[in-house]
Amino acid sequence: MRRRGNGTRRLRVAAGAVVVLAVTTAHGPAVADPTPAPATPVCEVRGGRLSEISGMVATDGGFVMVNDGADDEARRRIFFLDERCSVVRTVSYPSRPRDTEDLAIGGDGTVWVADTGDNDRSRQTIAVWKLPPGADRPVLYRMAYPDGPHDAEALLVTADDRPLVVTKYSATLYAPSAPLRPGTTARLEKVGQARLPASTTSNPYGALGRTAVTGAATAPDGRRVVLRTYADAYEFDVSDGDVVPALTGGTPRVIALPDEPQGESVTYSRDRQSLLTVSETADQPPGTLPTVLRYPLPAPAASPTSPAAPEPTTRAAGDRTGRSDAVGTYLVTAGALGLALIAVGLVALARARRSRSR
């Protein structure tokens, strides 16, 4: 999310996220109540150029990171860091990106940069940048939604080298309908929608921060993918490399990421035993350094040959009463719709004030 001041940012989170509460929660899985596992600090990012980290991938030698559409040219780079989070290399873009939001890494080591952020939903095209191993110049590939602009902060790359864009406020999945080519605009097609359990995890944005998808990652072996919000990570099992059915039909394991300042990045450790996250620190107290955190992963789901679990065990951990989720669903939906109207009005008021001040 491009930095626009903390108040406006929170309004934008509110305006979009409540729509997800109304649309996704009403038909999604039961409320998730994971027990937070303690996060272990891995390293701190120093130097000041990476204060709005929106994307991160782990590599054999350390990390790759990008900022969130930073206006400062010194921050508008692809940063390569070692295992201690020290910057060892940077790569510039041949032209100015609009709003870089996430990173993914292909099976051949190609780094993909998602230039997909669109807070105002005004972009006619979005883009990905591809940086092959050892290259010093990323290549731009443009894409266009079939149904108008969306804000998106999460990117996955499928086993057949196809980018999968996940929108922030509805977890809708889009993929190009034809191979990407430089100098042309590929048409995206809607291929599904992920359904995430509701959450109670504490985070700076409260209930609204539990719904906005801010990052994604694929495990090094391709057998798992994860989507994250400001509050939690949702890990799905992938069969035969087919990511879309996993996200649209699978039941995720939930990893709580409580109270991260503004968590937008997630990646798998190279040993596949942990998730690694890092937050933006632009709005934090002076001197706050971005810190890579490690969260242990829960055990994988039982194999398909295992006996089916009894019906009660399909409920969320916090639901011990056996009551139907219907009442909670209607209450959440009604409250979300009310919040949506308030949030939209606040955003409109903020825009009007900005217009009068110009």
CORWO-V104243 format. One record per backbone hydrogen bond with DSSP energy under -0.5 kcal/mol. NH is the residue of the N-H (numbers start at 1). CO is the residue of the C=O. Records with the same first field share a line. If there is no record, write none. Layout:
NH: CO + CO
//
This chain:
3: 68
9: 5
10: 6
11: 7
12: 8
13: 9
14: 10
15: 11
16: 12
17: 13
18: 14
19: 16
20: 16
21: 17
22: 18
23: 19
24: 20
25: 20
27: 24
28: 24
32: 198
36: 34
40: 294
41: 39
42: 292
43: 292
45: 290
46: 44 + 85
51: 49
54: 66
55: 66
57: 64
59: 62
62: 59
63: 81
64: 57
65: 79
66: 55
67: 75 + 77
68: 52
69: 67
75: 72
76: 72 + 73
77: 75
78: 91
79: 65 + 77
80: 89
81: 63
82: 86
83: 61
85: 82
88: 80
89: 80
91: 78
93: 76
101: 114
102: 114
104: 112
106: 110
109: 106
111: 131
112: 104 + 110
113: 129
114: 102 + 112
115: 113 + 127
116: 114
117: 99
121: 118
126: 143
127: 115
128: 141
129: 113
130: 139
131: 111
132: 130
135: 132
138: 92
139: 130
141: 128
142: 184
143: 126
144: 186
152: 116 + 150
153: 166
154: 166
156: 164
158: 162
159: 241
161: 158
164: 156
165: 163 + 174
166: 154
167: 165 + 172
168: 151
169: 151
171: 167
173: 192
174: 165
175: 189
176: 163
177: 187
184: 181
186: 142 + 184
188: 144
189: 175
191: 173
192: 173
194: 171
195: 247
196: 194
198: 29
200: 32
204: 260
206: 203
208: 205
209: 205
210: 206 + 207
211: 208
212: 208
213: 168
214: 212 + 228
215: 228
217: 226
219: 224
222: 219
225: 236
226: 217
227: 234
228: 215
229: 232
230: 209
231: 209
233: 255
234: 227
235: 233 + 253
236: 225
238: 223
242: 239
243: 241
246: 242
247: 243
248: 244
249: 245
250: 246
252: 250
253: 235
255: 233
256: 254
257: 231
259: 202
260: 257
264: 262 + 278
265: 278
267: 276
269: 274
272: 269
275: 295
276: 267
277: 293
278: 265
280: 262
281: 51
282: 51
284: 281
288: 285
290: 45
292: 43
293: 277
294: 40
295: 275
297: 273
306: 303
313: 310
314: 311
315: 312
319: 316
320: 318
329: 325
330: 326
331: 327
332: 328
333: 329
334: 330
335: 331
336: 332
337: 333
338: 334
339: 335
340: 336
341: 337
342: 338
343: 339
344: 340
345: 341
346: 342
347: 343
348: 344
349: 345
350: 346
351: 347
352: 348
353: 349
354: 350
355: 351
356: 352
357: 353
358: 354 + 355
//
